Amino acid sequence: MAKHGMLRDFRFTDATEDIRGSKLYGLNDEKLGKIDDVIFDHFTGLIGYVVVDTGGWLTTKKFIVPANRLRLSAEHEDDFAVDLNKQQVESFPPYNELDLESDEQWADYEGRYRAKWEANPVMHRAETDRNITPTTRQMPGDASSARAASVAGSGDTGAFVEGGFAAGTDSVVISQSAVGIGPRWDRFQERLRERRKQVITKGSTEESADKYRKAG
């Protein structure tokens, strides 16, 4: 059995505790899509990514976002936000859920996906070689996601970083530590961990049935 999986058709008893169907907004309140599913660790039940259905604006239809980059939307109740725009999403390698069926394939995809993120970035202002050093409030994991950045060794404050991307690049910053997303997310995560074995069993049964139907 692969280490990671999705909820797929599994439903919780209390539908209000399910974040699937919630909208995801990006920078400048741009709607990126809706949360279609989550990718979680079969052994711990912890969610690593949310799967976002774009509704068609993205060629591959769906993309993933690390769970620790989400936050509650301040403008839309029960929805979520992330510091990304469509152009940045388009720079990610195409997501294919079939990769989850093999730990090797998923590890390969994760490596290519995370290569677009920089754990400890040294950012540069577009078209210059001057470093931009984020303040404490601008570091990955800060909920306010401040935009302005100071240029190291100068008084120039015209440079900025959007959503972890250095201006003028297609790379983003991913935090390695989880951040608090909110009570709704916490309840969903708790229910998933409680029902982890049911989800895995249901998924395995459906997979076997599907293979049987195809063989017939």
Secondary structure, DSSP 8 states (H G I E B T S, - for coil): --SEEE-TT---SSGGG--TT-EEE-GGG-EEEEEEEEEEETTT--EEEEEEE-TTSSTTSEEEEEGGG-EE-SSSTT-EE-S--HHHHHTS----GGGGG-HHHHHHHHHHHHTTB-SS--EE-TTS--EEE--GGGSTT-TT---B-EETTS-----BEETTEETT-S-B---SS-----HHHHHHHHHHHHTHHHHHHHHHHHHHHHHHHHH-
